Amino acid sequence: MDFSNRFLFLFILLTLLQTPILYTADLIEPWDPGFSDVEFYLATSEESGGTSSAAVAGFGAGKGFSLGVLLSHFNGGPTRVGGLAAWSTSLSDSQDLDLWAVTEIFSDREADPERINLEVGAEWSFRTGSTQPYIRPSFFFDGDGGHWHPLVGIMQPVGPVELHLELSSFEPQGGRWPIHLAIGPNFEISNGVEILPEINLIHGGEPRQTTWVAVLGIVVDPRIF
């Protein structure tokens, strides 16, 4: 499996951080054609103290299109189901453009059946040597209104590891914009299997309002079986 050719989304931080649909630190890339991606995640945060989980099944539709199905359960919250769609294209030998949309609904009966979360965005990435910076603006809508979510990141290979560093924020209802720093190395432990540990630090803009979220993910190419 070529891990540069997969499309990684993650709902797991949505409820933990009360921010838009977020994902582990990584570039957005199309999945290989067919059923080519299965992902599992566990996360815990300083504020919740509990464990949340998520699973993703991804399909490459060809010509740069990717489709996915997501299922997540949050500590003390409802189960959520969702879907994603993305389109990727190369602008040049060193530049890529990705357009994407992610949506989710609450599946539990006690949850608001009309509550739908939606995020749409774009990512522009370019390569300079082995380093790959990227910019990813997106817009998040949760039924209560819309919010901008700007993000900049960089991918740097360090030996056999891909190290991702991202800095982002989220338009608040009021007050200062929070600062979100995510860092995570991607380890390919065998052909078709990758481990994604990550630590997130979130500062709310006020003294003593810094908290953390830890995520552990595993990505498997089902074609290896």
LINKAJO-V726936 format. One record per residue. N is the residue number from 1. PSI is psi as a letter, one per 30 degrees, with the letter a starting at -180 (none if undefined). Layout:
# LINKAJO-V726936
<<N;PSI> <N;PSI>>
This chain:
# LINKAJO-V726936
<<1;k> <2;j> <3;f> <4;f> <5;h> <6;l> <7;j> <8;j> <9;l> <10;k> <11;f> <12;f> <13;f> <14;e> <15;e> <16;e> <17;f> <18;h> <19;a> <20;l> <21;j> <22;l> <23;l> <24;l> <25;j> <26;l> <27;l> <28;k> <29;l> <30;k> <31;l> <32;l> <33;k> <34;a> <35;j> <36;g> <37;k> <38;k> <39;k> <40;k> <41;k> <42;k> <43;k> <44;l> <45;l> <46;e> <47;e> <48;e> <49;f> <50;a> <51;k> <52;l> <53;l> <54;l> <55;k> <56;k> <57;k> <58;k> <59;k> <60;k> <61;f> <62;l> <63;h> <64;f> <65;k> <66;k> <67;k> <68;l> <69;k> <70;k> <71;k> <72;k> <73;k> <74;k> <75;j> <76;g> <77;a> <78;l> <79;k> <80;k> <81;k> <82;l> <83;l> <84;l> <85;k> <86;l> <87;k> <88;k> <89;l> <90;k> <91;f> <92;a> <93;f> <94;g> <95;k> <96;k> <97;k> <98;k> <99;k> <100;l> <101;k> <102;k> <103;l> <104;l> <105;l> <106;k> <107;f> <108;k> <109;e> <110;f> <111;l> <112;j> <113;f> <114;g> <115;j> <116;k> <117;k> <118;k> <119;k> <120;k> <121;a> <122;l> <123;k> <124;k> <125;l> <126;l> <127;k> <128;j> <129;b> <130;f> <131;k> <132;j> <133;l> <134;l> <135;k> <136;i> <137;k> <138;l> <139;k> <140;k> <141;k> <142;g> <143;f> <144;f> <145;l> <146;l> <147;k> <148;k> <149;i> <150;k> <151;k> <152;k> <153;l> <154;k> <155;k> <156;j> <157;k> <158;j> <159;b> <160;g> <161;k> <162;j> <163;k> <164;k> <165;k> <166;k> <167;k> <168;l> <169;l> <170;k> <171;j> <172;l> <173;e> <174;l> <175;a> <176;l> <177;k> <178;l> <179;k> <180;j> <181;k> <182;k> <183;k> <184;k> <185;k> <186;j> <187;k> <188;j> <189;f> <190;l> <191;j> <192;g> <193;k> <194;k> <195;k> <196;i> <197;k> <198;k> <199;k> <200;k> <201;k> <202;k> <203;k> <204;g> <205;f> <206;l> <207;k> <208;g> <209;h> <210;k> <211;l> <212;l> <213;k> <214;k> <215;k> <216;k> <217;l> <218;k> <219;k> <220;k> <221;j> <222;f> <223;f> <224;f> <225;none>>
